[in-house]
Amino acid sequence: MNGAGQGPLIGPAAPPGVHLMTWNVRRPLPFTLRAADRWTRRAPRLAALLRAERPTALGVQEALPSQVQVIEDALGGGYRHVGRGRARDGSDEGCPIFYDAERLDLVEAQQEALSDRPDAPGSRSWGNLLPRIMVVAVFQDRMTSRRFCVINTHLDHLSRRSRLRSAEAIRRAVIARALPAVVMGDLNEGVSGAAVAALLRDDLLVDASADPRTRRGPQWGTWSNYRPPREGGRRIDWILVSDGVQVTRAAVNDRRYGGGWGSDHLPVQAEILVGE
């Protein structure tokens, strides 16, 4: 499917709806043999999708500063972001949350290392070779005055122990804020993974796309690797929601712009209503 000449899959949300998106945007590599993987080709495709969809809040993963700038330019001047790189000095790839500042007021924001020392940038624990982080933001909707929490993360791709310990840290962050919450990101696990199960335990969070009545389109795998997505393929990118969040639409966006995809992952989207 080509995005040219089509309307958005979900598009800008009319209040009280809030449009959420998570997308692993694939960091640029200094050398790649695959034309589809070159950032010079991917950047305009990524930007075109974002201009069409204009999520109220967007969590991205693997974002380098140059990519953050492309995303900001695509979304427009009314958007802001929170979150920095995962390294000790704030460099390297990050998991920023972009938000429509004309719709949402930022109440609180912090970035924590997913480690035994969450306040130490760049720290590592639990078997992951690279630093892992979560970005936590609390927003107040200017149109409804309702507050909600958004957590964006990218769990480790190798260490099952790291993913599980990270999931427990995310659970604690959700519980501590006692607000309607959204957890989104590349969890590097499918539906049977231990970290996903930990996040869903006791119904603290639920899969935003679990209900077929609100799901728009097939349940595509989200790691498509620049190939046409498969229903039932690897679904490692998630939007999870807590009590107090009602999902009205959810989808995995398989649309191509400029003849291809903006990343080797597909965006996951949901439109929600935040309760009292």
N, C-alpha and C positions, 0 to 999 in steps of 0.2 A: 504494500500500500504506500502510495506517495502522498505526502502532506500537501503538495501544491494544489491550490484550488479547493481545498477542503476547510471546513470549519474546525475549530479545536475539538479535542476529545472531551474535555470538561470545560476549559476556558475560565475567564475571569468570573469570580463568584459574586453573585448579588447577595447583599446582607439579608438574613443573618448567616448565610452559608459561608464557610471558610474552605478555600481550596488548598490542599496540601500536596506537596510533591517531594519525593526523594529520588535522587539520581546519582549514581557513581559515574562521574564524568571522565574517568580514565585519564590519569596524569600523562602528559606528553612524554614520550621516550626520545632520547637523543638520536636513536637509529631504529627504524623498523622497516622490514621488507614489505609489509602489507600496506598497500595504498589506502585501504579503508581505515587504517589505524593512525594515519598521519594527522597530527593536530591541525595542520593547515587546511586539511579537507574537513575535519570534524567540526572545527570551531563555527563556521557559518551554519552548519546543519544543527548544531546544538542551539545556537542563538535563534534560529528560525523557529524551532519548537518552543523555546521559552517565550518568544514574542507572541506566539499563538496562544499558549496556555495561560501565561501570567498568573502563576499560583500566588495565593495570599502569603504562604510561607513555604519556602523551599529549602530542604536540607541536601547538601551535596557532599560527596566523598571524593578523596584523592585530588582535591583542588589545590593547584599551585597558584601563586599570586597572579601570574599571567592569565590563568583561567578565571580567577575571581573577577578580574577586570572585564573579561569578555562577558561573563554572566551579568555583571552590573550594567554594562552597556546595553545588553539585550533587554533587561527588565525595565530600564529607564530610571530617571532621576528620582522618582518617588520611592525607590527601594533603598534599604540599608541592610547591613549584615553584621553578624557577631561571630566571633571565632577566628582563631589564628592557626598557624602551622603547629604541627605536633612536636617539633624539636624544642630543645631547651630554650633557644633564643627566639622561638616563634616562627621559625622558617620551616621548610619542607611542606608536605601536603597537609591539608586540613579538612575539617568537616564543618564549614561555616553554615549558618542559617541565614538565608536572605528573607526579608519580610517587607511587605507593603506598608511603609511608614505612614501613608495617608489613611490607612485603615487600622493598623495595629500600633499601640504604644508599647514600647519595651519597658517592662517593669523591673526585670532582673535578668542578668546574664552572667554565666560563668563557664569556664572550660576546665575540665578535670582530666588528669591522667588516669587511665584505667590501670591502676597499679596499687601496690600497698602504700604508696605515697601520692595520693591524688592531687595534693597541692604542689607537687614538684614537677614542673614542666619537663618533658622528655624522659621521665622515669619509666622503667619497664619492670614487670613482674610476671609471674604465672606462666612463664615459658614462651612469651612472644619475643621475637628478636627485634622487632621495631616498636616504637612507642605507639600506644593506642589511646584514643581520647573519646570523651563525649562532651558535646556542647549543650548546655541547658539554658533555655530562655523562657521566661514567663511574659506573656503578652496580655494586654487588656484591649479588647475590641472596642474601638471608638463608637461603633454603631449600636452595640448591644450592652456595653459596659461589663461584659463577662470576661473573666480571666481564665487562661488555660496555659499549660506548660507544654513545651516542645523540647524533646531530646533527640539529638542527631548524633549518630555514631557510625563507626566502621570497625567491626570486630576482626580479630586476627584470622588470617587465612590458613595458618598451619596448626596452631595449638588449640586443641579442644578444651584443655584446662583454662587457658586464657579466655576463651569465649564464654565459658561457664561462669568464671569468676567475674568477668565483665558484666554479664547479664545480672548477676546478683547485685553488683554496684548500681546498675541502672534501676533495678527494682527499688533499692533503698532511696534513690533520688526521686522516684515517682511518689513513693509513700511519704517522704519527708515534706513534700510540697502540698500534699492534700488538696490538689486541684484536678479538674479534668485534664487528662494528659494524653499526649501523643508521643510515641517512640518510633523513630524512623531511621532507616539506614541500611547499609550493606552488612548483614549479619553473618555472611559467609556460611550459612546453614540453611537447609531446607526444613520442611515441616516436621521431619522426624529428628531434628537436631536437639541436643541437650540444652543449648543456650536458648533456643526458641521455646522449648518446653518450660524452661525456668521463667522466662518472661510471661508466659501464659498461665503459669501455675496459680491456682486459686482464683482464676478469672480476674486477676489484677489488670491484665490487658487482654484484648482479643484482636484477632486478625481483621483488619478493616475490609478485606475482600472476601471474607468467609461466606457471606450471605449471597447466594446467587440472585436474589431478588434485587439487590442494589449493585451488583457487579455488572459493569458494562464491557461486553466482549468476553473472549475466552480468558481462562486463567493461564496466560502465557508464562513460560519460563522467563526469568528476568535477565539471566546471563546468556545472551544470544550470540555473543562473539561475532558480531557483524553479519550474522546469517539470519534468514527469516525465522522468527521465533516459533517454538513448538509448544502446543498445548501440553501441559504436563512436563515441560522441560525444567531445567534447574531454576528454582525460585529461591533466590538468596537475598533479595532486596524486599524490605517489609515496611508497611505502616501498621502499627499496633495502636489501639486506642483503649482508654480506660472507661470506667463508669462515668457518666456525665457527658460522654461524647457519642452522638448519634451519627452514623454513616449514612448518607443519602445516595452517594454514588462512589464507585471505586473502579479502577481500571489499571491495566498495564498498557503503556502507550507504545504501540508497534509501528507508528507512522514514520515514514522516511521523508526527509527534506533534502532537496538538492541531490536526489538520487541515492541517498544512503543515510546511515544513522550517525548520531553525534557521539556515541560511545559504544563500547562492547556490552554495556548494560542498558536495559530499557528503563525509562522512568516509571515509577509506581505513583499513582495519584489517587486521591480521595477527596470528596467534598463532605464536610461535616457540619453538624450543628452542635454548638456548645451549650449545655444545659446550665441551670442556675447553680 
